[in-house]
Every structure is written in structure tokens, then in C-alpha cells.
Amino acid sequence: MSKQPHIVIFNPDQWRGDSLGHLGHPAVQTPVLDEMVEKEAVSFRYAFCQNPVCTPSRCSFMTGWYPHVRGHRTMHHMLHHEHDEQMLLRILKEHGYHTFWGGKNDVIPGDEAGQGNDPRVRYADTISDYSNYELQPNWHGPVYQQARGEHGSDTFYSFFIGKMDKHENEHFYHDDDWLHVQEAIKLIKNRPADKPLALYLPLVYPHPPYGVEEPYFSAIDRDAIEERLRAENWELKPSIIQEIRKRQNMQSWTEDRWTELRATYYGMCMRIDALLGDLIQAMRDEGIWDDTAFFLFSDHGDFTGDYGLVEKTQNTFEDCLSRVPFIIKPPKDTPCKPGVRDCLTELVDFSETVYDLTGINPGYDRFGKSLLPVIAGDTDEHRDAAFCEGGRLMGEIQAAEREYLARNPDNPEQGAYWPRASLQWSDEHPWHTKATMCRTKDYKYVKRLYESDELYDLKKDPGECLNVINDPAYAEIKVQMIERLLRWYQETCDVVPQNTDPR
């Protein structure tokens, strides 16, 4: 293809990396993605995000920087162009792309006090007119507020709704995800003739609250749902895990209740797959699918009942949180051997692959590695280790995310995120400690600043249920993992601007 490809970035929120049909999940149904991987795309089984919460992960994959490079470790510190922090969408726009942003932000500073100064207009077109829709889009947050029950109940912090009601004869509940896909389809049908498209769709599902409409709610076979993970020794698990578990207060849940929550989450994944099918069909109808580079990945995963928890943490890196779906379909004229790859990959590799496909030099140093050689089938190797990081220092109050406290200053325990967010506010206990994961194919090591480190033998313990950090049999492995982590920090600790200053 002589001209630059169209780019589609399909970015669902909080989708676990194991929750895909073609990766062998016994209950999840993702037929659109499964067919794509069978015929024209590559799915990376072991892809990892660089932070287990939304904003720092997005800042990382949109720049090719790890969170520590510029201190993007919180929900409330985003990319600032005036600070010379780069961003993929802006670079694509500057290189001739018609860019569209349909979905959540969580990566650049938002609208300032309603004055219409939303910085996203610098990067892409966004939706501003909902008047063409007979039914206005709905967010399922208000539905969840009714489903929570009373404070102190075992449902109050569960994020569980279950079946969502929709209007009769409608295929989808009319929420923001549905709206943004509809707007992207409109643009595809009325695209500019002189520019390639770059569509960024950072959708909400399957982020909790866990709720989904029919037919997705009932489509998941409850009998096929796998057993939840359980820690073998809680004393060797991070303290934040233990405290969130206590505060979420779901220990009384039966396995049947957990199964319903997990089935609902898997139904949400199935719904995202169906929305994607509508988008792809529109691109096929317009004759541009073959000329499109398609990327699907999530910002991070979700506990979904594993270890007796829901939602996520800011500084632990269980595979259910750090491992994400990552699927790439290149343009038809780019070499591709479809199927599943087992090499380690990271989301910083996403933007570097975009630059490789488009021939764009973004003009700054990054840490991603293009995946095109792996997609072509020229190699089965990519990285020897993957990394993820989070947490804060003692006294680092600007990273304590007290903005959550401001939402309910008189009664912060009313907030849905209180079990997790409140542990970031205080220095009385190192729940919030900085931590960093180094994961190879066989082992996972986590350096924790103020409490015990973690080491897992993934061959014997793929669910990370038994921390062997103090086992003498693993002393040599521990040293090797520490050395690998140190080398990574030294290689990636900063970026020097490419433009030098006169003296």
C-alpha cells in the first residue's frame, strides 16, 4: 500500500488478558476477534500493561514511556504537551491523519470548569452533539447506585449489577460505548477523501460496575466458568490486597454468587466483541478494512473474584491485572502470519508498531519495540521480560489521589472506590508502597519498597498463589530477577531531548 494506512485503536477498559475465546477460555465468547485472529490478525497471549490503573497505563502506551520516566503514576497526573510530553494522536494529526476520539479521557487534562477549553480538540475530533439520537446515552452508574444496597452490606462495594434492562427490540443498551461506536461508523461513511483516518475508541466496558444486557447476560455458560484463584499464604501477599479484601466485605459470598459476577463480566466482554463487529462491518462495507491497521488492547485487567476481590489495585501486578488482550491486524499488504503468539510483549510496543507501519518519526526517544517482525512470522521472540509499576512514596501527597476523598468529604466511605482509594491517602501503613514487577516466562518478581518482596514460580504456580520469596531453593532465581530489574531501570530511567541547547 503506497499511502498511509487507516488506524483503528479499539481500547476497552479493564479487560483481562485471559478472557478471549481463541485463547482457550472455557466460558467467554468473542467470535469477532476469534475469526479475525484465525484469518488476518495476531493475538499476543502474554501482553502486559505498564501500570494496573487507567491513567498511567494510557500515558505509557500513548508515549512509549514507562510510568517512571516522567512520574505518571496516578489517576490525576496526565500528559502535558506544554511540558514536552508527546502523545500518539497529536503526532498522527500533525502527520496528516484525520483523528477521532470517541470515549473516555484519562490521558490528558480535561475540560477546565466547563469553559469549553477541552484540550482534546488539539488531538482529535470529539462528539459534541447528541441530538440526533432518539434515546440519549446512559451510563450504568446510577443503576449501580440502586443495586449496591445498604452501607455495611456485602454488596455495597461489590460493583455487581447483573442483568441490565434495555428498550424492547434494541440490540444494545444505549450507553456511551454504543454511542461512540455509532459516531465512529458515521465518520467512516463520511470520511474525508484526502486524509487517512485514525480512530481512537477508549470504551468503558468491561470496567465495573458489572452489568450487561441480554443476550450477553444469559449467553455465558455458568457451568463452564473456571475456579477462582485463592492465596495459599495471605501473610506473604501485599498488605493492600489483604486490606481491600477486608474492606470490600465479600467473604460471605457463595460460589454461585461469584459465578454470576464473573458471568456478567464475561458477558460484558462479549458485548464489546459485538460492538466491534458492527464497526468492522462498516469498514468492510466502505471498502477500507483491508487498508486499515487495527489494534485492540485494554489498559489493564480486573480481579473479577480472584483472591476474593473485585476491581483492581494501584500497586499489585497479578496476571489478572497486568496481563491484557493485545490483537493487531496490519493492512492487507503488510506481511502477517495469523494466529496466537506466546512471546512476551508490552503495551509500550503499541505506539512503536504504529510508527513502524506509518513511517512516522515522532522525534523523541521511546522504549517500545515494533511487533511487525513477530506479526510477519519472522521471529517467535520479542522480549525476555515485561515490566509493570505503581504506588507512591511516603510523604508523596500529590500522588495520594485525595481527589477521591473530595467527592464525599463528609462521608468518604460512600464512594464505590473507598476500599482501595482510601489506602492511598494515609502514611500510617505502607499499603500504597511503590512496587515494580519484572515478569519472565517462568517467574515473576515484585520489588516492594516498604514491605516484603514477591517471587512466584509461574511454571508450578501460574495463579501466583504462593509467594516463594523466602524459599532458599529460589535464592539464585531471586538474584537473577533483581539484576534484570536493575538493568531495566538503568536503560529506561530517563529520556534526553533530541534537541540540544546552546551554551
Backbone hydrogen bonds, N-H to C=O, Kabsch-Sander energy under -0.5 kcal/mol:
donor,donor_aa,acceptor,acceptor_aa,energy
6,H,291,D,-2.1
7,I,197,L,-2.9
8,V,293,A,-2.4
9,I,199,L,-3.4
10,F,8,V,-0.7
10,F,295,F,-3.2
11,N,9,I,-0.7
11,N,201,L,-2.5
13,D,205,Y,-1.3
15,W,300,H,-0.5
16,R,14,Q,-0.6
17,G,323,R,-1.7
19,S,16,R,-1.1
20,L,18,D,-1.6
23,L,20,L,-0.8
24,G,21,G,-2.0
25,H,20,L,-1.6
30,T,28,V,-0.6
34,D,30,T,-2.6
35,E,31,P,-2.2
36,M,32,V,-1.9
37,V,33,L,-2.5
38,E,34,D,-1.8
39,K,35,E,-1.8
40,E,36,M,-3.2
41,A,36,M,-1.4
42,V,328,I,-2.5
43,S,339,G,-2.3
44,F,326,F,-2.8
45,R,43,S,-0.7
45,R,341,R,-2.7
46,Y,343,C,-0.6
47,A,44,F,-0.6
47,A,324,V,-0.5
48,F,345,T,-1.7
49,C,322,S,-2.6
57,S,53,V,-1.4
58,R,54,C,-2.4
59,C,55,T,-2.8
60,S,56,P,-1.6
61,F,57,S,-2.5
62,M,58,R,-1.9
63,T,60,S,-1.0
64,G,60,S,-2.9
65,W,60,S,-0.7
69,V,66,Y,-1.8
70,R,66,Y,-0.5
70,R,67,P,-0.6
71,G,67,P,-0.9
72,H,67,P,-1.7
73,R,71,G,-1.6
77,H,74,T,-0.7
79,L,107,V,-2.6
81,H,79,L,-0.5
83,H,80,H,-1.3
84,D,81,H,-2.1
85,E,80,H,-1.8
86,Q,84,D,-0.7
88,L,62,M,-1.6
91,I,87,M,-2.0
92,L,88,L,-2.7
93,K,89,L,-2.4
94,E,90,R,-2.5
95,H,91,I,-1.1
96,G,93,K,-1.6
97,Y,92,L,-2.3
98,H,196,P,-3.0
99,T,97,Y,-0.9
100,F,198,A,-2.6
101,W,125,D,-3.2
102,G,100,F,-0.5
102,G,200,Y,-2.8
103,G,101,W,-0.6
104,K,202,P,-2.2
107,V,108,I,-0.6
113,A,111,D,-0.9
115,Q,112,E,-2.0
121,V,118,D,-1.6
122,R,119,P,-2.0
123,Y,120,R,-1.7
124,A,120,R,-2.9
125,D,99,T,-2.8
130,Y,128,S,-0.5
133,Y,130,Y,-1.8
134,E,132,N,-0.5
136,Q,134,E,-0.6
138,N,174,H,-2.6
144,Y,140,H,-2.0
145,Q,141,G,-2.1
146,Q,142,P,-1.2
147,A,143,V,-1.5
148,R,144,Y,-1.6
153,S,150,E,-2.2
156,F,153,S,-0.8
158,S,155,T,-1.3
161,I,210,Y,-2.5
162,G,210,Y,-2.3
164,M,212,V,-2.2
170,E,167,H,-1.4
175,D,173,Y,-1.9
176,D,138,N,-0.6
179,L,175,D,-2.2
180,H,176,D,-2.9
181,V,177,D,-2.0
182,Q,178,W,-2.2
183,E,179,L,-2.5
184,A,180,H,-2.0
185,I,181,V,-2.2
186,K,182,Q,-2.1
187,L,183,E,-2.0
188,I,184,A,-2.3
189,K,185,I,-2.0
190,N,186,K,-1.4
191,R,188,I,-0.8
195,K,192,P,-0.6
198,A,98,H,-2.2
199,L,7,I,-3.1
200,Y,100,F,-3.0
200,Y,198,A,-0.6
201,L,9,I,-3.1
201,L,199,L,-0.6
203,L,201,L,-1.5
207,H,204,V,-2.0
210,Y,159,F,-3.6
211,G,209,P,-1.1
212,V,162,G,-2.1
214,E,164,M,-0.5
216,Y,213,E,-0.6
217,F,213,E,-1.4
219,A,215,P,-0.9
220,I,216,Y,-0.6
222,R,220,I,-0.8
224,A,221,D,-1.3
225,I,222,R,-1.1
232,E,465,C,-2.7
233,N,465,C,-0.8
236,L,233,N,-1.2
237,K,234,W,-1.4
241,I,238,P,-0.6
242,Q,238,P,-1.5
243,E,239,S,-2.4
244,I,240,I,-2.6
245,R,241,I,-2.1
246,K,242,Q,-1.7
247,R,243,E,-2.5
248,Q,244,I,-2.9
249,N,245,R,-1.0
250,M,245,R,-0.6
253,W,250,M,-1.8
258,W,254,T,-2.1
259,T,255,E,-2.5
260,E,256,D,-1.8
261,L,257,R,-2.0
262,R,258,W,-2.6
263,A,259,T,-2.7
264,T,260,E,-2.1
265,Y,261,L,-2.1
266,Y,262,R,-2.5
267,G,263,A,-2.1
268,M,264,T,-1.9
269,C,265,Y,-1.8
270,M,266,Y,-2.0
271,R,267,G,-2.1
272,I,268,M,-1.9
273,D,269,C,-2.0
274,A,270,M,-1.8
275,L,271,R,-2.5
276,L,272,I,-2.4
277,G,273,D,-1.7
278,D,274,A,-1.5
279,L,275,L,-1.7
280,I,276,L,-2.7
281,Q,277,G,-2.2
282,A,278,D,-1.8
283,M,279,L,-1.7
284,R,280,I,-2.5
285,D,281,Q,-2.7
286,E,282,A,-1.6
287,G,284,R,-1.3
288,I,283,M,-2.4
289,W,283,M,-1.0
291,D,288,I,-0.6
292,T,289,W,-1.8
293,A,6,H,-3.4
294,F,292,T,-0.6
294,F,329,K,-3.0
295,F,8,V,-2.6
296,L,327,I,-2.5
297,F,10,F,-1.6
298,S,325,P,-1.0
299,D,12,P,-0.7
301,G,321,L,-2.9
302,D,320,C,-1.7
303,F,311,E,-2.8
305,G,309,L,-2.8
306,D,303,F,-2.2
307,Y,229,L,-3.1
308,G,305,G,-2.1
309,L,306,D,-1.4
321,L,318,E,-2.4
322,S,318,E,-2.6
323,R,319,D,-2.0
324,V,47,A,-2.2
327,I,296,L,-2.8
328,I,42,V,-2.5
329,K,294,F,-2.6
332,K,290,D,-3.2
334,T,331,P,-2.1
337,K,375,I,-3.1
339,G,41,A,-2.3
341,R,43,S,-2.7
344,L,383,R,-0.6
345,T,46,Y,-2.3
347,L,48,F,-1.9
349,D,346,E,-1.7
350,F,347,L,-1.6
351,S,347,L,-0.6
352,E,348,V,-0.9
353,T,349,D,-1.8
354,V,350,F,-1.8
355,Y,351,S,-2.3
356,D,352,E,-1.8
357,L,353,T,-2.3
358,T,354,V,-2.3
359,G,355,Y,-1.4
360,I,355,Y,-1.0
367,F,64,G,-2.4
375,I,371,L,-2.6
376,A,372,L,-2.4
377,G,373,P,-0.6
377,G,374,V,-0.8
378,D,373,P,-2.0
379,T,373,P,-0.8
383,R,344,L,-0.5
386,A,439,R,-2.5
388,C,437,M,-1.2
389,E,50,Q,-1.7
390,G,435,A,-2.2
391,G,314,Q,-0.7
392,R,432,H,-2.9
396,E,393,L,-1.6
397,I,395,G,-2.0
399,A,396,E,-1.8
400,A,397,I,-2.2
404,Y,401,E,-1.5
406,A,402,R,-1.6
407,R,403,E,-0.7
407,R,404,Y,-0.7
408,N,404,Y,-0.6
408,N,405,L,-0.9
414,Q,411,N,-2.2
415,G,412,P,-1.7
418,W,415,G,-1.5
420,R,417,Y,-0.9
421,A,417,Y,-2.9
422,S,418,W,-1.9
423,L,420,R,-1.2
424,Q,421,A,-1.8
425,W,422,S,-1.0
426,S,422,S,-0.6
431,W,429,H,-1.4
432,H,429,H,-0.6
433,T,430,P,-1.3
434,K,392,R,-0.8
435,A,390,G,-2.5
436,T,447,K,-1.9
437,M,388,C,-3.6
438,C,445,Y,-3.0
439,R,386,A,-3.0
440,T,443,Y,-2.8
444,K,456,Y,-1.8
445,Y,438,C,-2.8
446,V,454,E,-2.4
447,K,436,T,-2.4
448,R,446,V,-0.6
449,L,434,K,-2.5
454,E,446,V,-2.2
456,Y,444,K,-2.4
458,L,442,D,-2.0
458,L,456,Y,-1.0
459,K,442,D,-0.8
461,D,457,D,-2.9
464,E,461,D,-2.0
468,V,455,L,-2.9
468,V,466,L,-0.6
471,D,468,V,-1.8
474,Y,471,D,-2.2
475,A,472,P,-1.7
478,K,474,Y,-2.5
479,V,475,A,-1.9
480,Q,476,E,-2.2
481,M,477,I,-2.4
482,I,478,K,-2.3
483,E,479,V,-2.3
484,R,480,Q,-2.0
485,L,481,M,-2.2
486,L,482,I,-2.4
487,R,483,E,-2.2
488,W,484,R,-1.9
489,Y,485,L,-2.3
490,Q,486,L,-2.2
491,E,487,R,-2.2
492,T,488,W,-1.7
493,C,489,Y,-0.9
500,T,498,Q,-0.6
